[in-house]
Amino acid sequence: MKNVTAIILGGGRGTRLFPLTLERSKPAVGFAGKYRLIDIPISNCINSGLKKVFVLTQFLSASMHRHIMQTYAFDTFTDGFVDILAAEQTPDRDAWFQGTSDAVRATLNHTMYYDSDEIVILGGDHLYRMDYSEMVKHHRESGADITLAVYPVVRDEASRMGLLRADNSGKVVEFVEKPTDPDVINQFAAPKELFAAHGTEVEGDKYLASMGIYVFSPNVLRELLEDEKKTDFGKEVIPDAIATHKVVAYPFSDYWRDIGTIGAFFDANMELVRQNPEFNLYQGGWPFYTRTRSLPPSSIINSEINNSLVVEGSSVTGASINNCILGIRSRVDEGSVLKDVIMQGNDFFDGEQNLYDEEQNQGPRLGVGKNCQIERCIIDKNARIGDNVVIKPKPGESDYEGQRQWVRDGIVVIPKGTVIPSGTVL
């Protein structure tokens, strides 16, 4: 893997994750109270021995730039790096990235600076644990020009994915991006023999979906990106390459989630508080890295906490917490009851920023005040919720945008930095 380069696509507007993406790009959204989504592919790269990593960014990228710079610093005794490539104007180009393949094309002079045997291209907003060295090995042994990681999905998810058809040997013969016609979807059933050859079984009716993870031979990537009219891998580059190049599927059947919507984000986090979560953060030998903070242990006083994660630096006093994730520096005061809540935490403790001072009646403190009732809710960073506040989704209300809250997929979202006065009922 020493001569393999990774390119991580930093994501676009992420409109389906609003309002979590109002001030940050999609891969910069927090996960499990302490990570960001971008930590997943970068950690997979490091654990796979792939240490030449470029992250391509464009939209609301400052937050992610800061996180990457503060987290991923290799020492002088390795040639590894995580480098950020933002969209830039040049004498030959003054446009923004127009799509996934256009972003890679625009930065080839940087990513191809190092000699590489293969180029691995990854999305920055998926949740999974994968050893990319196994996929690169499969790419080499099959003699492929392009290798696509594929995953069996149920029918409800198929229309949101790029679907492909492969023979029993794994050679891809057809690719279509996000089909909606049921008759078309039926043609892309996952071949059970393909997964069986890799030691896994596909149960029930599943469809073969692209995970947005590609391995290219460098000369092939350059050749396919010469046509500047092709701006997207899934819509144009990959489908057209099937007729002219050897495209091979690499089956993957372990845990994988596309964090594309508020509902998907909420469910993926809530799965972590189950007794035996399918995505195990505590699995040894394959850590997920994130920014190291010098925070004190969490303080839990006179409280009842069930099936929850409480991240360092948090303070819970006299509260009831059920099926929740309390992120870094979270605070919950006496009498408050939280159920099915994700608190993204805070970037600082009260007093470090002096934005509000409760003694001067300028607003509540960071976190959740006293005697609050909060259910099925995502509280973004640095929110200030006063005493006696009630936040619950209304029956039958799946989407709504208010002054202080959004409702998406039946989940209430409190945007970053929102101040909710005492006594408010949402």
Phi, psi and omega per residue, in radians:
M1 nan -0.081 -3.107
K2 -1.087 -0.548 -3.119
N3 -1.826 0.559 3.087
V4 -2.041 2.387 3.127
T5 -1.949 2.412 3.089
A6 -1.888 2.424 3.036
I7 -2.133 2.069 3.127
I8 -1.838 2.171 -3.138
L9 -1.404 2.090 -2.995
G10 -1.346 0.024 3.039
G11 1.529 2.747 3.127
G12 -1.781 -2.415 -3.033
R13 -1.225 -0.509 -3.139
G14 1.058 0.815 -3.034
T15 -1.102 -0.514 -3.126
R16 -1.269 -0.219 3.088
L17 -1.776 0.158 3.031
F18 -1.011 2.489 0.081
P19 -1.657 0.192 3.103
L20 -1.132 -0.354 -3.141
T21 -1.863 0.350 3.108
L22 -1.185 -0.555 -3.076
E23 -2.169 0.153 -3.114
R24 -2.671 2.780 3.062
S25 -1.320 2.875 -3.065
K26 -1.017 -0.817 -3.130
P27 -1.180 -0.213 3.123
A28 -1.553 -0.043 3.132
V29 -1.169 2.435 -3.126
G30 -1.209 2.679 3.129
F31 -2.520 2.419 3.087
A32 1.007 0.438 3.007
G33 1.442 -0.250 -3.084
K34 -2.499 -0.349 -3.127
Y35 -1.689 3.029 2.879
R36 -2.132 2.724 -3.082
L37 -1.010 -0.583 -3.133
I38 -1.117 -0.397 3.116
D39 -1.111 -0.471 -3.073
I40 -1.148 -1.016 -3.139
P41 -1.156 -0.615 3.125
I42 -1.133 -0.747 3.107
S43 -1.128 -0.704 3.080
N44 -1.051 -0.685 3.100
C45 -1.084 -0.881 -3.095
I46 -1.066 -0.793 -3.135
N47 -1.181 -0.405 3.113
S48 -1.501 -0.020 -3.093
G49 1.425 0.247 -3.121
L50 -1.766 1.841 -2.952
K51 -2.130 0.287 2.931
K52 -1.945 1.721 -2.960
V53 -2.166 2.204 3.033
F54 -1.948 2.367 3.062
V55 -1.994 2.086 -3.118
L56 -1.624 2.183 -3.083
T57 -2.274 2.778 3.125
Q58 -2.676 -0.902 -2.955
F59 -1.749 2.206 3.111
L60 0.755 0.987 -2.947
S61 -1.663 -0.147 -3.034
A62 -1.031 -0.747 -3.119
S63 -1.088 -0.746 -3.138
M64 -1.249 -0.659 3.078
H65 -1.004 -0.817 -3.109
R66 -1.100 -0.743 -3.133
H67 -1.117 -0.800 -3.115
I68 -1.118 -0.738 -3.130
M69 -1.128 -0.616 -3.110
Q70 -1.424 -0.222 -3.009
T71 -1.895 -0.807 -2.914
Y72 -1.916 1.549 3.096
A73 -2.125 1.979 3.115
F74 -1.518 2.658 -3.113
D75 -1.402 3.080 -3.057
T76 -1.332 -0.097 -3.105
F77 -1.712 0.194 3.060
T78 -2.337 2.695 3.090
D79 -1.656 0.286 3.139
G80 -1.390 2.728 3.104
F81 -2.857 2.746 2.899
V82 -2.118 1.889 -3.012
D83 -1.910 2.397 3.134
I84 -1.702 2.218 3.081
L85 -2.050 1.816 3.112
A86 -1.514 2.710 3.070
A87 -1.005 2.327 -3.074
E88 -2.400 2.691 3.040
Q89 -1.568 2.459 3.093
T90 -2.303 2.990 3.081
P91 -1.027 -0.431 -3.111
D92 -1.749 -0.148 -3.020
R93 -2.674 2.256 3.118
D94 -2.227 0.260 -3.079
A95 -1.752 2.781 2.993
W96 -1.250 2.920 3.000
F97 -1.066 2.301 -3.106
Q98 -1.707 -0.111 -3.113
G99 3.005 -3.081 -3.059
T100 -1.114 -0.859 -3.113
S101 -1.259 -0.540 3.099
D102 -1.152 -0.628 3.097
A103 -1.122 -0.731 3.118
V104 -1.183 -0.705 3.122
R105 -1.070 -0.753 -3.057
A106 -1.199 -0.334 -3.079
T107 -1.986 0.223 -3.093
L108 -1.035 -0.606 -3.126
N109 -1.123 -0.388 3.073
H110 -1.579 -0.842 -3.045
T111 -1.261 -0.430 3.123
M112 -1.638 0.126 3.135
Y113 -1.092 -0.608 3.120
Y114 -1.680 2.398 3.076
D115 -1.104 2.268 -3.105
S116 -2.337 2.492 3.029
D117 -1.428 -0.601 3.097
E118 -2.504 2.708 3.029
I119 -2.031 2.147 3.086
V120 -1.788 2.191 -3.127
I121 -1.970 2.246 -3.005
L122 -2.269 2.666 2.945
G123 -1.468 2.760 -3.090
G124 -1.837 0.198 -3.007
D125 -2.386 0.548 3.097
H126 -1.994 2.719 -3.107
L127 -2.001 1.996 -3.100
Y128 -3.012 2.947 3.072
R129 -2.217 1.995 -3.077
M130 -2.434 2.433 3.016
D131 -1.596 1.782 -3.091
Y132 -1.155 -0.365 3.134
S133 -1.131 -0.552 3.091
E134 -1.188 -0.657 3.118
M135 -1.217 -0.701 3.093
V136 -1.126 -0.693 3.089
K137 -1.062 -0.758 3.108
H138 -1.086 -0.706 3.117
H139 -1.049 -0.786 -3.116
R140 -1.193 -0.802 -3.069
E141 -1.187 -0.519 -3.134
S142 -1.466 -0.191 -3.101
G143 1.195 0.487 -3.071
A144 -1.347 2.644 2.943
D145 -1.463 -0.645 3.128
I146 -2.399 2.378 3.033
T147 -2.122 2.308 3.138
L148 -1.962 2.269 2.992
A149 -1.335 2.294 -3.071
V150 -2.195 2.669 -3.034
Y151 -2.470 2.418 3.111
P152 -1.404 2.143 -3.127
V153 -2.078 2.735 3.091
V154 -1.348 2.912 -3.024
R155 -1.083 -0.633 -3.116
D156 -1.075 -0.469 -3.128
E157 -1.632 -0.286 -2.981
A158 -1.062 -0.659 -3.074
S159 -1.237 -0.232 3.121
R160 -1.670 0.011 -3.007
M161 -2.076 2.869 2.900
G162 -1.448 2.132 -3.087
L163 -1.823 2.571 3.127
L164 -2.413 2.770 3.101
R165 -2.050 2.260 -3.120
A166 -2.310 2.610 3.077
D167 -1.422 -3.138 -3.065
N168 -1.138 -0.367 3.108
S169 -1.438 -0.191 3.136
G170 1.740 -0.042 3.122
K171 -1.260 2.260 -3.118
V172 -1.427 2.269 -3.110
V173 -2.011 -0.222 3.129
E174 -2.782 2.555 3.138
F175 -2.512 2.340 3.085
V176 -2.433 2.414 -3.062
E177 -1.637 2.081 3.020
K178 0.836 1.076 3.117
P179 -1.270 2.594 3.109
T180 -2.002 -0.317 3.138
D181 -1.275 2.097 -3.125
P182 -0.988 -0.630 3.134
D183 -1.151 -0.609 3.095
V184 -1.219 -0.764 -3.139
I185 -1.038 -0.659 -3.124
N186 -1.030 -0.432 -3.084
Q187 -1.363 -0.116 -3.036
F188 -2.008 0.637 3.081
A189 -1.073 2.454 -3.125
A190 -1.219 2.138 3.109
P191 -1.236 2.019 -3.083
K192 -1.119 -0.501 -3.139
E193 -1.141 -0.595 -3.129
L194 -1.113 -0.773 -3.140
F195 -1.300 -0.603 3.115
A196 -1.078 -0.594 3.120
A197 -1.148 -0.336 3.113
H198 -1.861 0.279 3.005
G199 1.451 0.293 3.118
T200 -2.251 2.791 3.136
E201 -2.026 2.516 3.064
V202 -1.843 2.065 -3.112
E203 -1.747 2.403 3.106
G204 1.296 -2.994 -3.138
D205 -1.473 1.947 3.131
K206 -2.203 2.769 -3.110
Y207 -2.144 2.539 -2.987
L208 -1.473 1.927 -3.062
A209 -1.961 2.543 3.041
S210 -1.364 2.371 3.123
M211 -1.531 -0.015 -3.084
G212 1.279 0.411 3.100
I213 -2.042 2.085 -3.049
Y214 -2.205 2.540 2.943
V215 -2.054 2.169 3.141
F216 -2.044 2.523 2.821
S217 -1.302 2.342 -2.992
P218 -0.961 -0.745 -3.126
N219 -1.146 -0.578 3.104
V220 -1.199 -0.732 3.133
L221 -1.067 -0.804 3.110
R222 -1.019 -0.797 -3.103
E223 -1.079 -0.792 -3.079
L224 -1.235 -0.383 -3.124
L225 -1.635 0.071 3.125
E226 -1.160 -0.557 3.125
D227 -1.416 1.835 -3.050
E228 -1.256 -0.176 3.098
K229 -1.309 -0.350 -3.137
K230 -1.585 1.923 -3.014
T231 -1.902 -0.107 -3.054
D232 -2.389 2.340 -3.141
F233 -1.119 -0.851 -3.045
G234 -1.231 -0.618 -3.063
K235 -1.493 -0.543 -2.983
E236 -2.280 -0.959 -2.971
V237 -1.106 -0.934 -3.091
I238 -1.149 -0.862 3.132
P239 -1.001 -0.698 -3.118
D240 -1.272 -0.513 -3.091
A241 -1.267 -0.389 -3.092
I242 -1.045 -0.584 -3.108
A243 -1.356 -0.337 -3.008
T244 -2.079 -0.239 -3.077
H245 -2.355 2.863 3.093
K246 -1.487 1.935 -3.134
V247 -1.940 2.197 -3.021
V248 -2.144 2.519 3.108
A249 -1.641 2.395 3.038
Y250 -1.950 1.848 -3.050
P251 -1.279 2.390 3.121
F252 -2.339 2.204 -3.067
S253 -2.221 0.161 3.051
D254 -1.359 -3.009 -3.103
Y255 -1.104 2.314 3.059
W256 -2.711 2.298 3.110
R257 -2.357 2.417 3.016
D258 -1.634 1.904 -3.091
I259 -1.478 1.313 -3.008
G260 -1.777 -0.343 -3.079
T261 -2.312 2.911 3.082
I262 -1.063 -0.711 3.132
G263 -1.081 -0.785 3.126
A264 -1.137 -0.698 3.110
F265 -1.106 -0.795 -3.120
F266 -1.108 -0.813 -3.112
D267 -1.119 -0.711 -3.131
A268 -1.110 -0.655 3.081
N269 -1.237 -0.755 -3.107
M270 -1.146 -0.496 3.085
E271 -1.070 -0.472 -3.072
L272 -1.233 -0.350 -3.105
V273 -1.652 0.075 3.049
R274 -1.318 2.855 -3.066
Q275 -1.091 -0.766 3.118
N276 -2.217 1.344 -3.079
P277 -1.125 2.498 3.139
E278 -1.136 -0.623 3.061
F279 -1.731 1.828 -2.968
N280 -1.681 1.910 3.110
L281 -1.241 -0.298 -3.036
Y282 -1.719 0.237 3.117
Q283 -1.247 2.177 -3.105
G284 -1.289 2.714 3.051
G285 1.477 -0.123 -3.129
W286 -2.527 1.206 -3.066
P287 -1.282 2.687 2.949
F288 -1.771 2.223 -3.050
Y289 -1.644 2.669 3.039
T290 -2.749 -3.102 -3.109
R291 -1.127 2.291 3.092
T292 -1.463 2.203 -3.124
R293 -2.115 2.465 3.092
S294 -1.565 1.365 -3.082
L295 -1.938 2.638 3.100
P296 -1.282 2.877 3.060
P297 -1.079 2.742 3.088
S298 -1.226 2.518 -3.138
S299 -1.862 2.073 3.126
I300 -2.082 1.949 -3.053
I301 -2.217 2.185 3.064
N302 0.857 0.772 -3.071
S303 -2.228 2.768 3.061
E304 -1.976 2.085 -3.108
I305 -2.202 2.176 3.136
N306 -2.233 2.332 3.004
N307 0.846 1.016 -3.063
S308 -2.482 2.816 2.997
L309 -1.979 2.289 3.110
V310 -2.143 2.006 -3.037
V311 -1.497 2.774 -3.054
E312 -0.974 2.644 3.106
G313 1.452 0.049 -3.066
S314 -1.547 2.789 3.129
S315 -2.383 2.062 3.133
V316 -2.183 2.093 -3.056
T317 -2.255 2.029 3.046
G318 1.069 0.597 -3.071
A319 -2.064 2.883 3.052
S320 -2.022 2.091 -3.050
I321 -2.129 2.084 -3.120
N322 -2.284 2.205 3.113
N323 0.909 1.005 -3.072
C324 -2.303 2.783 2.955
I325 -2.125 2.056 3.112
L326 -1.832 1.958 -3.069
G327 -1.305 -3.077 -3.072
I328 -0.967 2.368 3.079
R329 1.067 0.421 3.107
S330 -1.195 2.633 3.094
R331 -2.356 2.269 3.052
V332 -2.322 2.206 -3.020
D333 -1.728 -3.139 -3.006
E334 -0.970 2.437 3.015
G335 1.379 -0.080 -3.120
S336 -1.427 2.522 -3.136
V337 -2.166 2.085 3.130
L338 -2.049 2.292 3.111
K339 -2.395 2.223 -3.131
D340 0.970 1.001 -3.076
V341 -2.192 2.394 3.005
I342 -1.957 1.958 3.029
M343 -1.742 2.083 -3.133
Q344 -1.305 -0.178 3.079
G345 1.548 -2.803 -3.040
N346 -2.364 2.653 3.122
D347 -1.443 -0.178 -3.095
F348 -2.801 2.864 3.019
F349 -1.496 2.747 3.015
D350 -0.996 2.392 -3.126
G351 1.757 -0.365 3.133
E352 -1.391 -0.486 -3.083
Q353 -1.968 -0.389 3.081
N354 1.030 0.602 3.115
L355 -1.401 -0.579 -3.125
Y356 -2.359 2.601 3.116
D357 -2.407 1.875 -3.057
E358 -1.071 -0.596 -3.121
E359 -1.127 -0.452 3.119
Q360 -1.725 0.246 3.092
N361 1.012 0.640 3.123
Q362 -1.737 0.110 3.080
G363 2.412 2.881 3.129
P364 -1.267 2.909 3.117
R365 -1.335 2.947 3.046
L366 -1.070 2.454 3.092
G367 1.716 -2.724 -3.060
V368 -1.908 2.256 -3.107
G369 -1.381 -2.730 -3.049
K370 -1.494 2.582 2.974
N371 0.974 0.692 3.093
C372 -1.649 2.638 3.066
Q373 -2.125 1.925 -3.070
I374 -2.270 2.243 -3.130
E375 -2.383 2.556 3.033
R376 0.773 1.144 -2.960
C377 -2.523 2.567 2.979
I378 -1.979 2.089 3.124
I379 -1.846 1.925 -3.101
D380 -1.265 3.039 -2.994
K381 -1.062 2.611 2.985
N382 1.059 0.457 3.069
A383 -1.391 2.589 -3.134
R384 -2.163 1.921 -3.077
I385 -1.999 2.110 -3.070
G386 -1.283 -2.883 -3.131
D387 -1.434 2.719 3.025
N388 0.961 0.669 3.104
V389 -1.679 2.421 3.093
V390 -2.052 2.158 3.103
I391 -2.277 1.922 3.115
K392 -2.542 2.533 3.047
P393 -1.217 2.478 3.123
K394 -1.461 2.467 -3.140
P395 -0.980 2.287 3.099
G396 1.420 -0.026 -3.125
E397 -1.773 1.819 -3.080
S398 -1.716 -0.503 -3.126
D399 -2.454 2.262 -3.085
Y400 -2.848 2.552 3.078
E401 -2.232 1.978 -3.139
G402 -1.940 -2.988 -3.102
Q403 -1.224 -0.674 -3.079
R404 -2.072 -0.082 -3.108
Q405 -2.597 2.682 2.987
W406 -2.015 2.662 2.976
V407 -2.123 2.148 3.121
R408 -2.340 2.243 -3.137
D409 0.964 0.586 3.127
G410 1.331 0.265 -3.116
I411 -2.077 2.274 3.107
V412 -1.394 2.306 3.105
V413 -2.113 2.155 3.061
I414 -1.704 1.972 -3.054
P415 -1.103 2.853 -3.121
K416 -1.007 2.322 3.071
G417 1.304 0.137 -3.118
T418 -1.193 2.447 3.055
V419 -1.931 2.129 3.128
I420 -2.004 1.950 -3.078
P421 -1.118 2.744 3.092
S422 -0.984 2.501 3.086
G423 1.450 0.012 -3.121
T424 -1.272 2.423 3.035
V425 -2.075 2.071 -3.125
L426 -1.966 nan nan
